[in-house]
Every structure is written in structure tokens, then in C-alpha cells.
């Protein structure tokens, strides 16, 4: 595996100081918005609780407390993203490799993810399928397992992040497909796009591919590298309506690199996006 094992370095575009200032200002506005909106919601519900304490019905009180909890969770997750990024950037992340059953982990992550999106409106009709390509058994069959050496916690963070993006950037009724494939590195080299194959050694090492595919807004080709840079968000009207800091894919890329893997995107606007992650099994 190539040392600089990612396929998504800088785009090479030269930024002028003015562009930099504009980007910083935009980023500050995004962060302020991401923190201020939930904070204002919390403040509003706390004020209501204080003002109408004696007159509220149990159901109303519960609803307000749930909104307060949702707002606090959102603020906590924004701050968590900053802390995780800071730890990656200062080299303060220690990878703890252990045998991980990938299918089992995926099923646990899916459960947690479904619970988290279920809360949102109670109306999410999302179906998520796992498709395996390494044999013909069903997912439930224990023989279907891929046992790989990985950091369970970091893989979980990555999978949650990729599912969250697939969810955020596609209609709530569209499905999300998770594909798993197993091949030797040499075989993968012949199967993946050129920009990814350049980073794979032609060896007999087994590698697993995890694909998270959505049928959402997609990403124009000229952004495919940039979205992995920290704080980068695609400048499209739809993206602006969706909460985000532009850190999720940066964090995923750190996690993949720490596992000596590669990550890349295939996407077409209005068709959908697939994030591919290729990781060594051992
Ligand atoms: P965030 O989603 O918090 O903005 P990410 O780093 O996860 O940050 O993603 C960077 C940008 O890439 C997003 O702002 C969005 O424009 C684009 N993006 C990521 N995943 C998808 C996806 N599945 N579909 C469409 N656009 C995406």
C-alpha cells in the first residue's frame, strides 16, 4: 500500500488571500449557525418551561425536554467533531487493532443509526440494505463474516459518518445500499478507478471494500477531491440547507489512512453518491 494512502489530496487549486478570508468568514458563519440554532432552541424551550411550569401538560413538558435533549446532543456532536479532528491533527489517536467481525459491526452500527434517524421526525421511511459480494450466503449466515484487524471504535465512527451523509444528502424515502466485497489487492487494482488503483500494491493481501451508496443530490466531479479537505462543503443550495461542518469526510479519511486503506467517491449530481473504502483485512 502506498504510504500516502489516500486518493484525495489537494486539488492543486491556488487560493488567493481574499478567497481565504472569504472561506474563513463562511466557515465562521457555518460554525456559528451550527452552534447557535440548537442553543436558541434550548433557550426557547427552557424559557417556556420556566414561564409555564405550572400550566404545562405532561405531554408538553416531555416534548419540550426532548427538544432540549436534541439540541444539546447536536451541540455535543459539533464539539465532538472538533475534538476528534484536533486529536487526529496532533497525532493523538492511538489505533487499537483487534479482530473485528465486519458484518456484525455493520449491523450494530445500522441499529444505532436507525435509532438516531428515527427520532428526527418519526416519519423517516429509510430502507438500508447490505449486499455482500464475497459469497452467496445471506447476511445472517455466520459463515458470511469477514473478520478483519481494525480499530472497532474508529470503524464505527467512520460508518456512522458515511451513513449520516448518505442520509443527509438524499430524500428520506430513498434507500441506502451498503456493499461489501472481498478480493486480493492485485484484483482490486484491476477493478477500481485509476485514481484509486494507483495507491494499491499488486499483492496477494486480502482487502475488503465497503461501499455506501445513496440516491441523493450527488456531487459534481470537480468537487470530488475537495470534499475530503477539512471544513469543505460543496457550494450548492441544497447543501446549505443541510446541517454540517465539512469535517465528516476529513475524519473518515484520517481513519482510513490509519488503517492503511484508501477512500474515494463516485458521484453524479441528481443521481447519487457512492463512497468507497478499501481496507486491508490483516
Ligand atoms: P458535512 O456533511 O458536515 O458538510 P463532510 O466532510 O461529511 O461534511 O462532507 C463534505 C461535503 O461533501 C458536504 O458538505 C457535502 O457537500 C458533500 N457530501 C458528502 N457526502 C455526500 C453525499 N453522500 N451526497 C452528496 N454530497 C455529499
Boltz pocket constraint, residues with backbone or C-beta under 6 A from the ligand:
constraints:
  - pocket:
      binder: B
      contacts: [[A, 161], [A, 162], [A, 165], [A, 166], [A, 169], [A, 214], [A, 216], [A, 217], [A, 218], [A, 219], [A, 227], [A, 228], [A, 229], [A, 232], [A, 233], [A, 234], [A, 235], [A, 239], [A, 243], [A, 244], [A, 245], [A, 246], [A, 247], [A, 248], [A, 249], [A, 250], [A, 273]]
      max_distance: 6.0
